[in-house]
Every structure is written in C-alpha cells, then in structure tokens.
Amino acid sequence: MAIKKVLIVDDSATDTHLMSEMLKKNGYAVVNAASGEEGIAKAKQERPDLILMDIVMPGMSGFEATRAITKDPETSSIPVIVCSTKGQETDKAWGLRQGAKDYIVKPVVEKVLMEKIRTL
C-alpha cells in the first residue's frame, strides 16, 4: 500500500511541526490531531494511510488510542508508528502489543522516519 496521507497525533505543537515539515518535504499530505480522542476521530474521518502516535498526552494516552484504532474494524487496516520520548524497552514492547507496527524514540530523525515508512 502506497502511503500518501499521514495523521500525526501529538499534543506538542513543536513535535507536530517538525514531523509535518519532514513528511511534507518528502511528498506526504499531513493531518494533525492534538489528543488521543481527536486522533481516533480523525482516523475515521480522514482515512490516513499511516498514523504517527505520541504516547504521553492529556486525557487518553497514545497506547489507549493505538489500541482503539487497531481494534476497530473501521480503522484496523491503518498502520500506527509510535513516536515517543518514552524509550524504554518495556514501552516499546507495550506499544507493539497495543497494535503499533513500529516504535520511534524522539527526537525523530528524518532518515529513520522515512525508512520506517518505506518498510511498511
């Protein structure tokens, strides 16, 4: 599946901006959500080809949002890559158990992000 539209779910305006710029520069369309709840709604509404999910957000965590998206038949086909400052192996393992396809530790490196997207 060719990835054209990416949904970034992150409450940090700085991280959202940096990832958006990386993606746009590489030819992707970008949609943003600032919370887990908004991310779930945008996933259903926008039908992105990929979701980049932060973990630590007010309200619903990225782990909860990832689980909701990957378990819902309406959105389960959309791959999720977790992008978080939480870099422990237990965090990575838990993220993958929630249904994420991959896990990137912030700060996000453009080369690493593009490689992960290409290998999906």
N, CA and C atoms as an extended XYZ file, in Angstrom:
360
Properties=species:S:1:pos:R:3:atomname:S:1:resname:S:1:resid:I:1 pbc="F F F"
N         0.850       -1.198        0.000 N   MET     1
C         0.000        0.000        0.000 CA  MET     1
C         0.883        1.244        0.000 C   MET     1
N         0.638        2.120       -0.933 N   ALA     2
C         1.396        3.373       -1.002 CA  ALA     2
C         0.876        4.335        0.057 C   ALA     2
N         1.789        4.913        0.798 N   ILE     3
C         1.403        5.857        1.850 CA  ILE     3
C         1.462        7.271        1.281 C   ILE     3
N         0.317        7.945        1.323 N   LYS     4
C         0.222        9.308        0.808 CA  LYS     4
C        -0.168       10.301        1.899 C   LYS     4
N        -1.120        9.888        2.773 N   LYS     5
C        -1.622       10.787        3.813 CA  LYS     5
C        -1.251       10.230        5.190 C   LYS     5
N        -0.651       11.097        6.021 N   VAL     6
C        -0.197       10.696        7.355 CA  VAL     6
C        -0.909       11.545        8.412 C   VAL     6
N        -1.445       10.878        9.425 N   LEU     7
C        -2.064       11.552       10.572 CA  LEU     7
C        -1.055       11.575       11.711 C   LEU     7
N        -0.728       12.774       12.192 N   ILE     8
C         0.164       12.930       13.351 CA  ILE     8
C        -0.707       13.212       14.565 C   ILE     8
N        -0.617       12.350       15.575 N   VAL     9
C        -1.365       12.544       16.818 CA  VAL     9
C        -0.343       12.878       17.905 C   VAL     9
N        -0.279       14.158       18.280 N   ASP    10
C         0.728       14.615       19.240 CA  ASP    10
C         0.253       15.927       19.854 C   ASP    10
N         0.382       16.054       21.170 N   ASP    11
C        -0.055       17.279       21.842 CA  ASP    11
C         1.022       18.358       21.834 C   ASP    11
N         2.222       18.036       21.353 N   SER    12
C         3.303       19.020       21.287 CA  SER    12
C         3.290       19.710       19.928 C   SER    12
N         3.029       21.015       19.940 N   ALA    13
C         2.998       21.778       18.687 CA  ALA    13
C         4.363       21.737       18.002 C   ALA    13
N         5.438       21.746       18.781 N   THR    14
C         6.792       21.712       18.226 CA  THR    14
C         7.048       20.388       17.512 C   THR    14
N         6.758       19.268       18.188 N   ASP    15
C         6.967       17.951       17.569 CA  ASP    15
C         6.083       17.775       16.335 C   ASP    15
N         4.834       18.231       16.427 N   THR    16
C         3.916       18.129       15.296 CA  THR    16
C         4.472       18.903       14.105 C   THR    16
N         4.955       20.115       14.366 N   HIS    17
C         5.512       20.955       13.296 CA  HIS    17
C         6.731       20.285       12.655 C   HIS    17
N         7.650       19.790       13.484 N   LEU    18
C         8.867       19.169       12.958 CA  LEU    18
C         8.545       17.948       12.094 C   LEU    18
N         7.662       17.072       12.589 N   MET    19
C         7.297       15.879       11.822 CA  MET    19
C         6.529       16.251       10.552 C   MET    19
N         5.641       17.249       10.658 N   SER    20
C         4.887       17.706        9.483 CA  SER    20
C         5.830       18.172        8.385 C   SER    20
N         6.826       18.974        8.762 N   GLU    21
C         7.783       19.500        7.779 CA  GLU    21
C         8.562       18.366        7.114 C   GLU    21
N         9.016       17.391        7.909 N   MET    22
C         9.740       16.232        7.357 CA  MET    22
C         8.876       15.499        6.335 C   MET    22
N         7.627       15.252        6.719 N   LEU    23
C         6.714       14.496        5.854 CA  LEU    23
C         6.379       15.268        4.584 C   LEU    23
N         6.046       16.555        4.727 N   LYS    24
C         5.684       17.367        3.552 CA  LYS    24
C         6.850       17.459        2.575 C   LYS    24
N         8.058       17.626        3.112 N   LYS    25
C         9.258       17.717        2.281 CA  LYS    25
C         9.451       16.437        1.463 C   LYS    25
N         8.974       15.314        1.999 N   ASN    26
C         9.102       14.023        1.323 CA  ASN    26
C         7.841       13.637        0.548 C   ASN    26
N         6.939       14.609        0.367 N   GLY    27
C         5.798       14.400       -0.513 CA  GLY    27
C         4.529       13.837        0.101 C   GLY    27
N         4.460       13.812        1.423 N   TYR    28
C         3.261       13.284        2.085 CA  TYR    28
C         2.289       14.408        2.442 C   TYR    28
N         0.993       14.100        2.384 N   ALA    29
C        -0.036       15.012        2.898 CA  ALA    29
C        -0.142       14.747        4.396 C   ALA    29
N        -0.356       15.800        5.185 N   VAL    30
C        -0.350       15.653        6.644 CA  VAL    30
C        -1.644       16.179        7.264 C   VAL    30
N        -2.176       15.400        8.218 N   VAL    31
C        -3.331       15.795        9.016 CA  VAL    31
C        -2.870       15.715       10.472 C   VAL    31
N        -3.326       16.648       11.314 N   ASN    32
C        -2.888       16.669       12.710 CA  ASN    32
C        -4.047       16.482       13.683 C   ASN    32
N        -3.729       15.874       14.828 N   ALA    33
C        -4.663       15.763       15.943 CA  ALA    33
C        -3.848       15.986       17.216 C   ALA    33
N        -4.432       16.686       18.195 N   ALA    34
C        -3.682       17.055       19.398 CA  ALA    34
C        -3.989       16.175       20.606 C   ALA    34
N        -4.822       15.134       20.430 N   SER    35
C        -5.138       14.246       21.556 CA  SER    35
C        -5.480       12.854       21.023 C   SER    35
N        -5.471       11.878       21.909 N   GLY    36
C        -5.838       10.523       21.513 CA  GLY    36
C        -7.256       10.453       20.985 C   GLY    36
N        -8.164       11.130       21.682 N   GLU    37
C        -9.569       11.128       21.271 CA  GLU    37
C        -9.739       11.745       19.879 C   GLU    37
N        -9.058       12.887       19.657 N   GLU    38
C        -9.140       13.545       18.361 CA  GLU    38
C        -8.492       12.671       17.280 C   GLU    38
N        -7.422       11.973       17.657 N   GLY    39
C        -6.739       11.081       16.721 CA  GLY    39
C        -7.646        9.969       16.225 C   GLY    39
N        -8.416        9.379       17.129 N   ILE    40
C        -9.357        8.316       16.756 CA  ILE    40
C       -10.413        8.873       15.800 C   ILE    40
N       -10.961       10.045       16.133 N   ALA    41
C       -11.990       10.674       15.292 CA  ALA    41
C       -11.421       11.003       13.903 C   ALA    41
N       -10.204       11.572       13.855 N   LYS    42
C        -9.588       11.940       12.567 CA  LYS    42
C        -9.239       10.692       11.755 C   LYS    42
N        -8.866        9.602       12.434 N   ALA    43
C        -8.556        8.358       11.716 CA  ALA    43
C        -9.791        7.881       10.957 C   ALA    43
N       -10.954        7.981       11.600 N   LYS    44
C       -12.207        7.550       10.960 CA  LYS    44
C       -12.640        8.528        9.864 C   LYS    44
N       -12.461        9.809       10.125 N   GLN    45
C       -12.917       10.863        9.223 CA  GLN    45
C       -11.994       11.016        8.010 C   GLN    45
N       -10.678       11.035        8.231 N   GLU    46
C        -9.705       11.347        7.184 CA  GLU    46
C        -9.176       10.121        6.433 C   GLU    46
N        -9.290        8.932        7.049 N   ARG    47
C        -8.761        7.700        6.449 CA  ARG    47
C        -7.295        7.831        6.007 C   ARG    47
N        -6.400        8.169        6.958 N   PRO    48
C        -4.989        8.305        6.571 CA  PRO    48
C        -4.395        6.932        6.213 C   PRO    48
N        -3.248        6.955        5.539 N   ASP    49
C        -2.555        5.715        5.180 CA  ASP    49
C        -1.612        5.273        6.289 C   ASP    49
N        -1.325        6.184        7.229 N   LEU    50
C        -0.414        5.913        8.340 CA  LEU    50
C        -0.728        6.870        9.476 C   LEU    50
N        -0.518        6.413       10.713 N   ILE    51
C        -0.682        7.271       11.888 CA  ILE    51
C         0.620        7.275       12.673 C   ILE    51
N         1.122        8.477       12.994 N   LEU    52
C         2.263        8.628       13.897 CA  LEU    52
C         1.684        9.049       15.242 C   LEU    52
N         1.892        8.225       16.271 N   MET    53
C         1.201        8.388       17.556 CA  MET    53
C         2.166        8.684       18.698 C   MET    53
N         1.946        9.820       19.367 N   ASP    54
C         2.669       10.129       20.599 CA  ASP    54
C         2.040        9.295       21.720 C   ASP    54
N         2.743        9.111       22.816 N   ILE    55
C         2.200        8.338       23.941 CA  ILE    55
C         1.668        9.233       25.044 C   ILE    55
N         2.514       10.166       25.504 N   VAL    56
C         2.154       10.981       26.663 CA  VAL    56
C         1.344       12.193       26.205 C   VAL    56
N         0.026       12.111       26.417 N   MET    57
C        -0.878       13.208       26.059 CA  MET    57
C        -1.928       13.328       27.158 C   MET    57
N        -2.504       14.529       27.329 N   PRO    58
C        -3.572       14.669       28.326 CA  PRO    58
C        -4.789       13.839       27.916 C   PRO    58
N        -5.509       13.334       28.891 N   GLY    59
C        -6.687       12.504       28.582 CA  GLY    59
C        -6.240       11.117       28.182 C   GLY    59
N        -6.687       10.675       27.022 N   MET    60
C        -6.368        9.339       26.529 CA  MET    60
C        -4.902        9.269       26.081 C   MET    60
N        -4.185        8.253       26.558 N   SER    61
C        -2.785        8.097       26.152 CA  SER    61
C        -2.700        7.540       24.735 C   SER    61
N        -1.519        7.653       24.146 N   GLY    62
C        -1.299        7.098       22.817 CA  GLY    62
C        -1.435        5.587       22.794 C   GLY    62
N        -1.086        4.930       23.912 N   PHE    63
C        -1.268        3.473       23.995 CA  PHE    63
C        -2.755        3.128       23.853 C   PHE    63
N        -3.593        3.866       24.595 N   GLU    64
C        -5.052        3.617       24.543 CA  GLU    64
C        -5.611        3.916       23.154 C   GLU    64
N        -5.167        5.035       22.564 N   ALA    65
C        -5.658        5.422       21.236 CA  ALA    65
C        -5.211        4.406       20.179 C   ALA    65
N        -3.966        3.938       20.290 N   THR    66
C        -3.460        2.931       19.345 CA  THR    66
C        -4.291        1.660       19.439 C   THR    66
N        -4.558        1.240       20.659 N   ARG    67
C        -5.371        0.023       20.867 CA  ARG    67
C        -6.759        0.208       20.255 C   ARG    67
N        -7.374        1.369       20.488 N   ALA    68
C        -8.721        1.641       19.962 CA  ALA    68
C        -8.718        1.626       18.431 C   ALA    68
N        -7.708        2.232       17.825 N   ILE    69
C        -7.634        2.319       16.359 CA  ILE    69
C        -7.373        0.943       15.744 C   ILE    69
N        -6.454        0.183       16.339 N   THR    70
C        -6.094       -1.105       15.742 CA  THR    70
C        -7.125       -2.199       16.010 C   THR    70
N        -8.001       -1.991       16.989 N   LYS    71
C        -9.036       -2.989       17.285 CA  LYS    71
C       -10.363       -2.692       16.580 C   LYS    71
N       -10.531       -1.449       16.112 N   ASP    72
C       -11.776       -1.049       15.455 CA  ASP    72
C       -11.738       -1.487       13.987 C   ASP    72
N       -12.720       -2.297       13.540 N   PRO    73
C       -12.717       -2.761       12.149 CA  PRO    73
C       -12.672       -1.619       11.129 C   PRO    73
N       -13.195       -0.461       11.527 N   GLU    74
C       -13.227        0.707       10.637 CA  GLU    74
C       -11.828        1.277       10.375 C   GLU    74
N       -10.917        1.123       11.358 N   THR    75
C        -9.588        1.737       11.250 CA  THR    75
C        -8.435        0.734       11.417 C   THR    75
N        -8.749       -0.537       11.607 N   SER    76
C        -7.713       -1.527       11.927 CA  SER    76
C        -6.676       -1.733       10.828 C   SER    76
N        -6.999       -1.358        9.598 N   SER    77
C        -6.042       -1.551        8.497 CA  SER    77
C        -5.010       -0.421        8.426 C   SER    77
N        -5.186        0.636        9.222 N   ILE    78
C        -4.254        1.779        9.190 CA  ILE    78
C        -3.071        1.468       10.115 C   ILE    78
N        -1.838        1.405        9.553 N   PRO    79
C        -0.688        1.144       10.427 CA  PRO    79
C        -0.394        2.330       11.341 C   PRO    79
N         0.058        2.010       12.568 N   VAL    80
C         0.418        3.032       13.556 CA  VAL    80
C         1.897        2.871       13.889 C   VAL    80
N         2.630        3.986       13.845 N   ILE    81
C         4.002        4.011       14.341 CA  ILE    81
C         4.002        4.926       15.560 C   ILE    81
N         4.449        4.403       16.687 N   VAL    82
C         4.530        5.216       17.895 CA  VAL    82
C         5.782        6.081       17.805 C   VAL    82
N         5.647        7.381       18.109 N   CYS    83
C         6.768        8.326       18.166 CA  CYS    83
C         6.722        8.951       19.550 C   CYS    83
N         7.632        8.532       20.432 N   SER    84
C         7.532        8.964       21.822 CA  SER    84
C         8.898        9.211       22.444 C   SER    84
N         8.912       10.021       23.494 N   THR    85
C        10.132       10.217       24.277 CA  THR    85
C        10.353        9.019       25.200 C   THR    85
N         9.308        8.196       25.391 N   LYS    86
C         9.426        7.023       26.253 CA  LYS    86
C        10.213        5.952       25.500 C   LYS    86
N        11.497        5.813       25.849 N   GLY    87
C        12.378        4.957       25.078 CA  GLY    87
C        12.768        3.635       25.722 C   GLY    87
N        12.151        3.286       26.837 N   GLN    88
C        12.469        2.017       27.492 CA  GLN    88
C        11.992        0.843       26.637 C   GLN    88
N        12.681       -0.290       26.750 N   GLU    89
C        12.262       -1.486       26.003 CA  GLU    89
C        10.837       -1.901       26.383 C   GLU    89
N        10.465       -1.712       27.657 N   THR    90
C         9.110       -2.079       28.082 CA  THR    90
C         8.069       -1.205       27.398 C   THR    90
N         8.391        0.081       27.186 N   ASP    91
C         7.474        0.984       26.471 CA  ASP    91
C         7.309        0.526       25.029 C   ASP    91
N         8.431        0.177       24.389 N   LYS    92
C         8.387       -0.283       23.001 CA  LYS    92
C         7.551       -1.562       22.897 C   LYS    92
N         7.823       -2.496       23.793 N   ALA    93
C         7.095       -3.770       23.764 CA  ALA    93
C         5.603       -3.533       23.973 C   ALA    93
N         5.259       -2.659       24.911 N   TRP    94
C         3.846       -2.378       25.196 CA  TRP    94
C         3.180       -1.705       23.990 C   TRP    94
N         3.883       -0.762       23.356 N   GLY    95
C         3.357       -0.097       22.167 CA  GLY    95
C         3.049       -1.097       21.063 C   GLY    95
N         3.958       -2.036       20.838 N   LEU    96
C         3.745       -3.055       19.804 CA  LEU    96
C         2.596       -3.990       20.194 C   LEU    96
N         2.462       -4.272       21.483 N   ARG    97
C         1.349       -5.130       21.931 CA  ARG    97
C        -0.007       -4.454       21.760 C   ARG    97
N        -0.023       -3.121       21.711 N   GLN    98
C        -1.283       -2.393       21.505 CA  GLN    98
C        -1.683       -2.381       20.035 C   GLN    98
N        -0.789       -2.860       19.170 N   GLY    99
C        -1.110       -2.930       17.744 CA  GLY    99
C        -0.230       -2.066       16.854 C   GLY    99
N         0.703       -1.298       17.450 N   ALA   100
C         1.591       -0.465       16.632 CA  ALA   100
C         2.490       -1.352       15.774 C   ALA   100
N         2.809       -0.877       14.581 N   LYS   101
C         3.681       -1.626       13.661 CA  LYS   101
C         5.155       -1.357       13.953 C   LYS   101
N         5.443       -0.184       14.545 N   ASP   102
C         6.825        0.176       14.829 CA  ASP   102
C         6.860        1.229       15.928 C   ASP   102
N         8.077        1.577       16.372 N   TYR   103
C         8.247        2.481       17.507 CA  TYR   103
C         9.493        3.311       17.261 C   TYR   103
N         9.350        4.630       17.278 N   ILE   104
C        10.484        5.540       17.104 CA  ILE   104
C        10.599        6.385       18.369 C   ILE   104
N        11.839        6.527       18.870 N   VAL   105
C        12.068        7.367       20.047 CA  VAL   105
C        12.400        8.779       19.579 C   VAL   105
N        11.738        9.774       20.214 N   LYS   106
C        12.007       11.183       19.899 CA  LYS   106
C        13.345       11.586       20.511 C   LYS   106
N        14.041       12.560       19.938 N   PRO   107
C        13.629       13.336       18.775 CA  PRO   107
C        13.662       12.494       17.499 C   PRO   107
N        12.655       12.690       16.660 N   VAL   108
C        12.525       11.920       15.434 CA  VAL   108
C        13.578       12.381       14.430 C   VAL   108
N        14.306       11.406       13.882 N   VAL   109
C        15.315       11.678       12.852 CA  VAL   109
C        14.662       11.405       11.498 C   VAL   109
N        14.723       12.390       10.610 N   GLU   110
C        14.036       12.287        9.319 CA  GLU   110
C        14.390       11.007        8.558 C   GLU   110
N        15.677       10.686        8.491 N   LYS   111
C        16.118        9.496        7.754 CA  LYS   111
C        15.482        8.228        8.337 C   LYS   111
N        15.447        8.136        9.663 N   VAL   112
C        14.864        6.968       10.340 CA  VAL   112
C        13.364        6.892       10.059 C   VAL   112
N        12.662        8.028       10.178 N   LEU   113
C        11.221        8.060        9.937 CA  LEU   113
C        10.898        7.628        8.505 C   LEU   113
N        11.604        8.181        7.529 N   MET   114
C        11.322        7.852        6.117 CA  MET   114
C        11.602        6.370        5.842 C   MET   114
N        12.648        5.831        6.459 N   GLU   115
C        12.975        4.418        6.284 CA  GLU   115
C        11.866        3.525        6.855 C   GLU   115
N        11.367        3.884        8.037 N   LYS   116
C        10.304        3.103        8.678 CA  LYS   116
C         9.046        3.140        7.821 C   LYS   116
N         8.717        4.315        7.248 N   ILE   117
C         7.544        4.443        6.404 CA  ILE   117
C         7.702        3.578        5.146 C   ILE   117
N         8.877        3.627        4.542 N   ARG   118
C         9.121        2.851        3.326 CA  ARG   118
C         9.016        1.340        3.563 C   ARG   118
N         9.387        0.885        4.749 N   THR   119
C         9.373       -0.558        5.003 CA  THR   119
C         8.004       -1.102        5.418 C   THR   119
N         7.009       -0.234        5.579 N   LEU   120
C         5.672       -0.713        5.972 CA  LEU   120
C         5.022       -1.512        4.861 C   LEU   120
